[in-house]
Amino acid sequence: MFTVRPYIQAIRLLTLTHRVDLFDQLSHSAWYHSALNSFIHTLSLQHTDHHLDIGCGTGWFTLWTAPYTHTSVGLDDNPLMLKRAHHNKLQQETSSNVSYVEGSALRLPFDRHSFDVVTGNMLLPVLPDPVAALSEMFRVLKPNGKAGLFLPTEKLNRVNALPYIKQQQWSGFDASSFLAWSLTGSGFSMDKLNSLLNATTCAYHITHSSYLFNEMALMVVIEKREEHGMTDASGFD
């Protein structure tokens, strides 16, 4: 039986909750936290890795990768998000290798070949120029470095989300946040992602791709190969 109540709760979450509080709470929701843990496992991080988390928000994913890396750097263009990220860092005992930087995903404030791993969670759909963001990811990656992306797919919509929520027996914030996510924007297919990757100036190889949430989300790991005349868009190299 159709009911509008779940949609009202989801819309209220999107419109009435402060964005910083929403993202902070989202990281601890059952579905998103589980996905991020799976993402960390898939990345196969090494203790020698220098990791950049683009669009880090309130910084939880950056913190959760830190036990597996040499350094983990979170970047966001929102100073309020970073203020909360710094606060969250202070609550963690094992965060000495974590730092946060304000900057744009389209013009990363780092030299070429600075990182072994670069990640973006739910990043590309909210950017005006995903190709520029991917090009910047590749620019700051070392040769054979890895770019990890966690993305919504074209199947993420309210028609698919609501029965999945019921199947998982989610309630409260878990249910309303997942439904809210299904209302927020465009999804990606592997074909669309490959098209964006091909528009960059870097050769690549997809080493892992898998679906989550009944194919409503996509997890991809991309290995950087040789560069073909890559330009330094940031001016930091």
N, C-alpha and C positions, 0 to 999 in steps of 0.2 A: 504494500500500500504506500502510495506516494505521500510524503509529508514535507512541508517547507521548513520545519524546525531546524534540521541539520544545516540547511543553507543559510538560515538567519544567523545561527551560531558562527558559521564560517565567515560570513560577511562582517559580523561584529568583530571577530578576531582581527580581520584585515584592516578595518576602518577605525576601531576604537582603541586598539592596543598600541602603545608606543612601539615604534619599529625596533628600537634597541631591546626592549623587554621581550618582544615577540621572538626575535632571533635568538636571544639568550635562552629563552624557554624551549624554543624549537630544538636546539641541540640536545636537549635531555628528553625529548619525546621518544617513546618506545620505537617508533618506526624509523625516525631519522638517526637516532643514536645507533641502532642496529645496522643501518646502511653505512654509516661512517666507520663503524668497527670493521665491517666487511671490506670497505674500501682500503683501510689501513692494511689489512691482511693481504689484499690483492696487490698492493704497491710493492710488497716485499722490501720494505725499507731496511737500510743497512746503517750500522752505527757510525760509519764514515760519511754518511750522506749529509749534504747541505740542502735543506728543503725550504721551498717558498710556497706559501699558501695564499693564493690571490683571492681577494674578496673574503677575507677571513672573518668579517663580521665581529662578533663578540669574542672570537679567539679560541673557542673550545677545540675545534679540529686541530689547530696548530698545537695546542697543549697536549692533545691526545697522541699526536705523532712524536712528540719530543722524546719519550723514552726509547724510541727506536732509531733516532737520528743523532748526528753530531751537533747540528744546529737546526732549529725550525724558526722561520721568519714568517710572520703574518702581515699581510698588506691589505689595507682598505682605504677608500677615499673619504670615509665618514669619520670625522674626529670623535663623535659621540660613541660610535661603535668601538673605536680604539680605546677610548677612556674606560669603557666597560671591560674590554679585553685585558687592559692593564690591571684592573681590579680583580678579574678572575685569575690572572696569573699569580697575584699575591696570595691567593687562597690555596695554591698548589705547592706541595713540598718539593716536587721534582720538576722545576721549570727554569733552572738556571741557564739552559741553552735556548730559551725562547726569547724572541724580541718581536716588537711590532713597529711597523713603519707606515706612515701615511703616504699614499700615492695612488696613481691611476693605473688600472690594468692595461690601458692603451698606451701608456708611456712609463714603463717600469723604471724606477730610479736605481738601477743596478747595471753593472758592467756585463758585457758579453761573457758567457761561459762561467757564470757565478754559482750555478746550482746544479746538483745532481738530479733533483726531483722538483717538479713544479706541479701544483694541484689547483683546481678550481671546482668548487662545489656549487652547483646551481648558478654558475657564473655567466656562461655565454648567453642564456636567454635574456638577461637584463642589460646587456651591453649594446650600445648603438652600432658597434663595428666589431663583430666577433672575429673577423679575419685579422684585424689589427691586433687583437688580444692574443690570438694564437701565434701570430708572428713574433710578438713580444715574448711569449712563453718560450718559443724556440730560440730566440736570440739569447736569453739569459741562461738557457740550458747548456750544460757541457756536452760535448760529443758523446753520443750513446746514452745521454740522459733520458729521463722518463717524464712525460707529461700525463697527469691523471685527471680525468674529467668525470664528474657525476652530474647527469643531466636528466631532465624530464623527457619523455618520448611523446610522440604524437598521440599515443593512446591515453595519456594523462588528461582526463576530462571528468566532469561531474558524473556523466553517465556510467563510466567505468569505476570511478572512485567510490561511489556510495555502496554498491554491492560488495566491493572488496573490503571496505571498512566493516560492514556487517559480517562478512565471512571471517574476518580476523577478530571479531568481537571487541573492537576498540571502542572506547567511550571517552568522555571528557575532552581534555586537550589533545590527546592522540587522535581522536576522531575528527574534531573540528579543524585541527591544523593540517591534516592530510587532505581533507575536503577543501580547505582554503587554498592549499597548494595547487589543487586541480583547477582552480578558478583564475590563476594568476598569469598565465602567458603561454607562449608558443613552445611546442616540444620539438625534439630533434630525432631524426632517423639516422641510421648509419650512412645512408646515401647523402643526406644533408650534411652530416659531419665531414664525410670524405670530401664533399664539394668545397667546404670551407677550408679544410686542410690543404687541398690541392691549390687553393688560391694563395697560400703563403709561399715564401721563397725557400722553404726547407723540405728536403726529402724526409720521409717518415715511414715507420712500420708499426702497424697496430699489433701489439703483442697480446692484448687481452680485451675482450668485450663480453659483457654479460648483462642480463636483464634482471630487474628486481620488481617486486610489487605487480606480478602478473603483466610484465612488460610495460609498465607505466614509467619506469626509470631505467636509465642506461649507465653502465659503468665501463669506462674505456681507459686503457693504458697505452700510450703512444711512445715509441722509442724514436728519438731524434737521430737522423742519419746525416749525411753530408749536407753542407750548405751550398746554395747557388746564388752567390752575389747578394747575400742578405744585407740589407741596409740597417744602419744603427739609428733607429727612430728616436731613441731617448737622448742621445748626446752624452751618455755617461761612459762611453768606451773610447 
